[in-house]
């Protein structure tokens, strides 16, 4: 099992996990962390607390975008055991891919598999070609 932490502005992380749960069902070992009303230091402390509570379970952290307070807080988290991977640009296909693949793909291969699926979902759709 690989755990997931979704670190976002506002309630985006909560909503992504809630929606993924409606589609897939089980979102166990996944937690949303919001920056709303918190300093980057407080967000960092919350992420560290969640990681500590996982008791060594490998973890992927999803952030909304690079350069914001969520990414700065996440990048400040102590990473000593190598069991942490960080992906930016979180979206629903990324979360769904993570949930579908986290028990089937090795932790080392999981970030690339999740990122690939997420990128495949980004398209300009032309209704005349559907």
N, CA and C of each residue as an Amber inpcrd file, in Angstrom:
protein
   390
   0.8460000  -1.1870000   0.0000000   0.0000000   0.0000000   0.0000000
   0.8790000   1.2340000   0.0000000   0.5110000   2.1940000  -0.8140000
   1.1560000   3.4990000  -0.8290000   0.1070000   4.5100000  -0.3970000
   0.4620000   5.3630000   0.5360000  -0.4520000   6.3890000   1.0230000
  -0.3650000   7.6220000   0.1320000  -1.3760000   8.4630000   0.2060000
  -1.3890000   9.6960000  -0.5740000  -1.7860000  10.8800000   0.2830000
  -1.1030000  11.9990000   0.0480000  -1.4520000  13.2610000   0.6960000
  -1.6640000  14.2740000  -0.4210000  -2.8120000  14.9220000  -0.4120000
  -3.1370000  15.9140000  -1.4320000  -3.0940000  17.2880000  -0.7630000
  -2.0960000  18.0810000  -1.1390000  -1.8620000  19.3830000  -0.5090000
  -2.2600000  20.4760000  -1.5010000  -3.3070000  21.2250000  -1.1470000
  -3.8400000  22.2080000  -2.0930000  -4.3100000  23.4780000  -1.3950000
  -4.5790000  24.4500000  -2.2200000  -5.2260000  25.6670000  -1.7610000
  -6.7110000  25.3710000  -1.5590000  -7.2700000  25.9440000  -0.5000000
  -8.7000000  25.7740000  -0.2530000  -9.0910000  24.3230000  -0.0730000
 -10.2690000  23.9760000  -0.5580000 -10.8080000  22.6280000  -0.3600000
 -10.6260000  21.7240000  -1.5770000  -9.7550000  22.1040000  -2.5020000
  -9.5570000  21.3100000  -3.7100000  -9.1670000  19.8720000  -3.3910000
  -8.2350000  19.6640000  -2.4800000  -7.7930000  18.3140000  -2.1240000
  -8.9150000  17.4690000  -1.5690000  -9.6970000  18.0440000  -0.6690000
 -10.8510000  17.3290000  -0.1110000 -11.8210000  16.9220000  -1.2090000
 -12.0810000  17.8220000  -2.1150000 -13.0350000  17.5460000  -3.1890000
 -12.5030000  16.5060000  -4.1680000 -11.2080000  16.5480000  -4.4670000
 -10.6300000  15.5260000  -5.3490000 -10.7660000  14.1390000  -4.7200000
 -10.4530000  14.0280000  -3.4410000 -10.5680000  12.7260000  -2.7710000
 -12.0180000  12.2930000  -2.6280000 -12.9130000  13.2330000  -2.3390000
 -14.3340000  12.8990000  -2.2260000 -14.8670000  12.3960000  -3.5670000
 -14.5170000  13.0850000  -4.6420000 -14.9840000  12.6980000  -5.9710000
 -14.3820000  11.3640000  -6.3920000 -13.1050000  11.1700000  -6.1160000
 -12.4670000   9.8800000  -6.4240000 -13.1660000   8.7600000  -5.6730000
 -13.5570000   9.0140000  -4.4380000 -14.2810000   8.0220000  -3.6520000
 -15.6240000   7.6740000  -4.2640000 -16.2930000   8.6550000  -4.8550000
 -17.5660000   8.3940000  -5.5270000 -17.3720000   7.5030000  -6.7480000
 -16.2350000   7.6590000  -7.4210000 -15.9640000   6.8950000  -8.6440000
 -15.4060000   5.5140000  -8.3240000 -14.4150000   5.4710000  -7.4440000
 -13.6880000   4.2270000  -7.1640000 -14.1850000   3.5310000  -5.9080000
 -14.5310000   4.3070000  -4.9270000 -14.9140000   3.7350000  -3.6410000
 -13.8440000   4.0220000  -2.6000000 -12.9520000   3.0880000  -2.4110000
 -11.9830000   3.1430000  -1.3210000 -10.8630000   4.1530000  -1.5730000
 -10.7500000   5.1270000  -0.6890000  -9.6290000   6.0720000  -0.7380000
  -8.8580000   6.0130000   0.5810000  -8.7730000   4.8040000   1.1370000
  -8.0620000   4.6140000   2.4050000  -6.6130000   5.0630000   2.2780000
  -6.0770000   5.5180000   3.3760000  -4.6920000   5.9920000   3.4540000
  -4.4410000   7.1910000   2.5430000  -5.4790000   7.9900000   2.3050000
  -5.3370000   9.2400000   1.5560000  -5.9010000  10.3710000   2.4020000
  -5.1530000  11.4610000   2.4670000  -5.5200000  12.5960000   3.3110000
  -5.3450000  13.8800000   2.5130000  -6.2780000  14.7940000   2.6820000
  -6.1410000  16.1210000   2.0850000  -5.6360000  17.0880000   3.1420000
  -4.7030000  17.9420000   2.7310000  -4.1900000  19.0030000   3.5970000
  -4.4200000  20.3130000   2.8540000  -5.0980000  21.2350000   3.5060000
  -5.3780000  22.5390000   2.9090000  -4.4770000  23.5960000   3.5270000
  -4.1680000  24.6040000   2.7340000  -3.3800000  25.7200000   3.2630000
  -4.2700000  26.8340000   3.8140000  -5.5630000  26.6570000   3.6980000
  -6.4980000  27.7170000   4.0590000  -6.3380000  28.1510000   5.5150000
  -6.0180000  29.4180000   5.6980000  -5.8620000  29.9810000   7.0300000
  -4.6040000  29.5430000   7.7590000  -3.6550000  28.9470000   7.0360000
  -2.4390000  28.4230000   7.6760000  -1.1920000  29.0530000   7.0520000
  -0.1560000  29.1580000   7.8430000   1.1330000  29.5810000   7.3220000
   1.7940000  28.3910000   6.6210000   2.7470000  28.6310000   5.7220000
   3.4680000  27.5070000   5.1140000   4.1080000  26.5970000   6.1600000
   4.5790000  27.1880000   7.2600000   5.1760000  26.3920000   8.3340000
   4.1410000  25.4670000   8.9590000   2.9120000  25.9490000   9.1480000
   1.8450000  25.1260000   9.7150000   1.4410000  24.0140000   8.7530000
   1.4080000  24.3170000   7.4590000   1.0920000  23.2970000   6.4560000
   2.1770000  22.2270000   6.4630000   3.4270000  22.6450000   6.5170000
   4.5540000  21.7110000   6.5810000   4.4260000  20.8110000   7.8060000
   4.1030000  21.3880000   8.9430000   3.9580000  20.6010000  10.1750000
   2.8170000  19.5940000  10.0530000   1.7320000  19.9870000   9.3970000
   0.6070000  19.0690000   9.2140000   0.9920000  17.9090000   8.2970000
   1.7180000  18.2080000   7.2170000   2.1810000  17.1530000   6.3050000
   3.1040000  16.1960000   7.0540000   4.0470000  16.7460000   7.8190000
   4.9600000  15.9060000   8.5880000   4.2060000  15.0240000   9.5780000
   3.1640000  15.5660000  10.1990000   2.3600000  14.8000000  11.1390000
   1.6530000  13.6330000  10.4470000   1.1110000  13.8910000   9.2640000
   0.4470000  12.8220000   8.5070000   1.4580000  11.7500000   8.1350000
   2.6230000  12.1560000   7.6440000   3.6620000  11.1900000   7.2500000
   4.0790000  10.3550000   8.4600000   4.2710000  11.0050000   9.5880000
   4.6600000  10.2900000  10.8130000   3.5990000   9.2660000  11.2110000
   2.3330000   9.6220000  11.0320000   1.2430000   8.7110000  11.4040000
   1.1780000   7.4860000  10.4930000   1.8170000   7.5630000   9.3330000
   1.8050000   6.4370000   8.3910000   2.7690000   5.3300000   8.8080000
   3.6320000   5.6310000   9.7620000   4.5290000   4.6320000  10.3440000
   5.3490000   3.8810000   9.2870000   5.9690000   4.6350000   8.3780000
   6.8720000   4.0330000   7.3990000   6.2420000   3.6050000   6.0880000
   4.9340000   3.7390000   5.9390000   4.2950000   3.4170000   4.6650000
   4.7830000   4.4250000   3.6230000   5.2160000   3.9720000   2.4410000
   5.6210000   4.9240000   1.4020000   4.4650000   5.8700000   1.0690000
   4.8090000   7.0740000   0.6520000   3.7860000   8.0990000   0.4700000
   4.0550000   8.9430000  -0.7670000   2.9990000   9.2010000  -1.5240000
   3.0580000  10.1710000  -2.6090000   2.3130000  11.4110000  -2.1570000
   2.9370000  12.5600000  -2.3760000   2.3180000  13.8350000  -2.0410000
   1.9810000  14.5320000  -3.3500000   0.7370000  14.9460000  -3.4660000
   0.2510000  15.6380000  -4.6570000   0.0150000  17.0950000  -4.2900000
   0.5700000  18.0100000  -5.0770000   0.3500000  19.4320000  -4.8290000
  -0.3560000  20.0320000  -6.0370000  -1.0220000  21.1680000  -5.8080000
  -1.7900000  21.7510000  -6.8960000  -0.9080000  22.4040000  -7.9610000
   0.0900000  23.1960000  -7.5680000   0.9910000  23.7740000  -8.5700000
   2.3170000  24.1780000  -7.9400000   3.3240000  24.2090000  -8.7670000
   4.6700000  24.5870000  -8.3220000   4.7290000  26.0990000  -8.1390000
   5.3650000  26.5150000  -7.0640000   5.5760000  27.9330000  -6.8360000
   4.6370000  28.5480000  -5.8210000   3.6150000  27.8190000  -5.4100000
   2.6850000  28.3330000  -4.4130000   3.0930000  27.9140000  -3.0150000
   2.3370000  28.3800000  -2.0530000   2.6580000  28.0720000  -0.6560000
   2.5770000  26.5730000  -0.3720000   1.6840000  25.8690000  -1.0580000
   1.5720000  24.4180000  -0.8470000   2.8350000  23.6970000  -1.3050000
   3.3810000  24.1190000  -2.4320000   4.6050000  23.4650000  -2.9120000
   5.7880000  23.8040000  -2.0140000   5.8850000  25.0520000  -1.5630000
   6.9850000  25.4270000  -0.6740000   6.9150000  24.6490000   0.6360000
   5.7120000  24.5120000   1.1800000   5.5500000  23.7600000   2.4270000
   5.9170000  22.3010000   2.2260000   5.4570000  21.7220000   1.1280000
   5.7360000  20.3120000   0.8560000   7.2260000  20.0760000   0.6500000
   7.8750000  20.9650000  -0.0630000   9.3120000  20.8090000  -0.3130000
  10.1390000  21.0180000   0.9540000   9.5490000  21.6260000   1.9700000
  10.2500000  21.8290000   3.2400000  10.1740000  20.6150000   4.1540000
   9.3310000  19.6540000   3.8070000   9.1610000  18.4630000   4.6430000
  10.4570000  17.6710000   4.6640000  10.8370000  17.2260000   5.8480000
  12.0300000  16.3930000   5.9930000  11.8410000  15.0740000   5.2420000
  12.7620000  14.7730000   4.3730000  12.7040000  13.5130000   3.6250000
  13.9880000  12.7450000   3.9050000  13.9060000  11.8070000   4.8180000
  15.1080000  11.0830000   5.2150000  15.1190000   9.6300000   4.7820000
  13.9540000   9.0440000   4.5450000  13.9290000   7.6050000   4.2670000
  13.7460000   7.2580000   2.7980000  13.5400000   8.2360000   1.9280000
  13.3580000   7.9560000   0.5120000  11.9780000   7.4390000   0.1650000
  11.0980000   7.2870000   1.1350000   9.7640000   6.7680000   0.8850000
   8.7520000   7.8460000   0.6010000   9.1880000   8.9260000  -0.0620000
   8.3040000  10.0470000  -0.3450000   8.5230000  10.5030000  -1.7760000
   7.4370000  10.6910000  -2.4990000   7.4870000  11.1940000  -3.8690000
   6.4990000  12.3490000  -3.9700000   6.8650000  13.4090000  -4.6940000
   6.0220000  14.5910000  -4.8080000   5.6830000  14.8350000  -6.2760000
   4.3950000  14.9710000  -6.5690000   3.9250000  15.2800000  -7.9210000
   3.1290000  16.5720000  -7.8810000   3.3210000  17.4350000  -8.8740000
   2.5510000  18.6750000  -8.9360000   1.5170000  18.6060000 -10.0560000
   0.5810000  19.5400000 -10.0090000  -0.4640000  19.6030000 -11.0170000
  -1.5820000  18.6100000 -10.7750000  -1.8910000  18.3560000  -9.5260000
  -2.8730000  17.3270000  -9.1810000  -4.1980000  17.5770000  -9.9060000
  -4.7510000  16.5030000 -10.4250000  -6.0680000  16.5560000 -11.0540000
  -6.7640000  15.2200000 -10.7980000  -8.0140000  15.1290000 -11.1470000
  -8.7870000  13.9290000 -10.8590000  -8.2120000  12.6820000 -11.5430000
  -7.8270000  12.7260000 -12.8220000  -7.2270000  11.5280000 -13.4220000
  -5.9520000  11.0750000 -12.7110000  -5.1850000  12.0230000 -12.1810000
  -3.9720000  11.6830000 -11.4490000  -4.3220000  10.9110000 -10.1740000
  -5.3150000  11.3950000  -9.4490000  -5.7260000  10.7240000  -8.2130000
  -6.3110000   9.3490000  -8.5200000  -7.1410000   9.2540000  -9.5450000
  -7.7150000   7.9600000  -9.9260000  -6.6290000   6.9660000 -10.3360000
  -5.6500000   7.4230000 -11.1100000  -4.5480000   6.5470000 -11.5140000
  -3.7650000   6.0780000 -10.2960000  -3.5120000   6.9910000  -9.3710000
  -2.8030000   6.6300000  -8.1430000  -3.5570000   5.5430000  -7.3850000
  -4.8450000   5.7550000  -7.1940000  -5.6440000   4.7930000  -6.4370000
  -5.7210000   3.4370000  -7.1380000  -5.7750000   3.4470000  -8.4560000
  -5.8480000   2.1980000  -9.2170000  -4.5210000   1.4580000  -9.2900000
  -3.4150000   2.1850000  -9.2410000  -2.0990000   1.5810000  -9.4690000
  -1.2530000   1.3850000  -8.2190000  -1.6320000   1.9920000  -7.1070000
  -0.7430000   1.9950000  -5.9380000  -0.4800000   0.6120000  -5.3510000
  -1.3460000  -0.3490000  -5.6240000  -1.1160000  -1.7140000  -5.1440000
  -0.5950000  -2.6350000  -6.2450000  -0.4390000  -2.1010000  -7.4550000
  -0.0630000  -2.9320000  -8.5940000   1.3020000  -2.5920000  -9.1790000
   1.7790000  -1.3900000  -8.8920000   3.0360000  -0.8940000  -9.4600000
   3.9900000  -0.6020000  -8.3070000   5.2730000  -0.8520000  -8.5190000
   6.2420000  -0.5780000  -7.4590000   6.2650000   0.9140000  -7.1260000
   6.6560000   1.2190000  -5.8980000   6.7200000   2.6180000  -5.4740000
   7.6410000   3.4320000  -6.3810000   8.7130000   2.8250000  -6.8280000
   9.6730000   3.5210000  -7.6890000   9.0700000   3.8470000  -9.0540000
   8.1880000   3.0000000  -9.5620000   7.5800000   3.2070000 -10.8770000
   6.2700000   3.9860000 -10.8060000   5.6850000   4.0660000  -9.6390000
   4.3660000   4.6710000  -9.4770000   4.2970000   6.1420000  -9.9090000
   5.2430000   7.0000000  -9.5370000   5.1320000   8.4020000  -9.9620000
   5.0570000   8.5620000 -11.4790000   5.8870000   7.8350000 -12.2150000
   5.8550000   7.9390000 -13.6780000   4.5390000   7.4210000 -14.2490000
   4.0200000   6.3260000 -13.6970000   2.7600000   5.7570000 -14.1780000
   1.6010000   6.7240000 -13.9230000   1.5900000   7.3400000 -12.7670000
   0.5310000   8.2800000 -12.4230000   0.6350000   9.5390000 -13.2780000
   1.8460000  10.0440000 -13.4360000   2.0510000  11.2510000 -14.2350000
   1.6700000  11.0140000 -15.7000000   2.0220000   9.8540000 -16.2270000
   1.6790000   9.5400000 -17.6140000   0.1690000   9.5630000 -17.8260000
  -0.5660000   8.9300000 -16.9210000  -2.0360000   8.9040000 -17.0480000
  -2.6200000  10.3050000 -16.9150000  -2.0660000  11.0830000 -16.0150000
  -2.5370000  12.4450000 -15.8210000  -2.3330000  13.2830000 -17.0780000
  -1.1760000  13.1500000 -17.6920000  -0.8730000  13.9150000 -18.8980000
  -1.7410000  13.4850000 -20.0760000  -2.0640000  12.1920000 -20.1500000
  -2.9230000  11.6970000 -21.2250000  -4.3110000  12.3250000 -21.1660000
  -4.7350000  12.7300000 -19.9870000  -6.0740000  13.2950000 -19.8380000
  -6.1520000  14.7460000 -20.3120000  -5.0130000  15.3740000 -20.5170000
  -4.9960000  16.7720000 -20.9540000  -5.0860000  16.8200000 -22.4760000
  -6.2170000  17.2300000 -22.9730000  -6.4520000  17.2480000 -24.4170000
  -7.3580000  18.4060000 -24.7910000  -7.2280000  18.8500000 -26.0320000
  -8.2030000  19.7440000 -26.6110000  -9.1580000  18.8490000 -27.3830000
 -10.4250000  18.8680000 -27.0020000 -11.3940000  18.0030000 -27.6430000
 -12.1080000  18.7420000 -28.7650000 -12.1700000  18.1140000 -29.9040000
 -12.8630000  18.6530000 -31.0620000 -14.1330000  17.8310000 -31.2630000
 -15.2910000  18.4150000 -30.9540000 -16.5420000  17.6580000 -31.0730000
 -16.7880000  17.1000000 -32.4640000 -16.2470000  17.7450000 -33.4710000
 -16.4690000  17.2580000 -34.8410000 -15.7170000  15.9730000 -35.1300000
 -14.7720000  15.6070000 -34.2650000 -13.9730000  14.3940000 -34.4640000
 -14.3770000  13.2790000 -33.5270000 -15.4400000  13.5050000 -32.7800000
 -15.8750000  12.4790000 -31.8270000 -16.9690000  11.6300000 -32.4490000
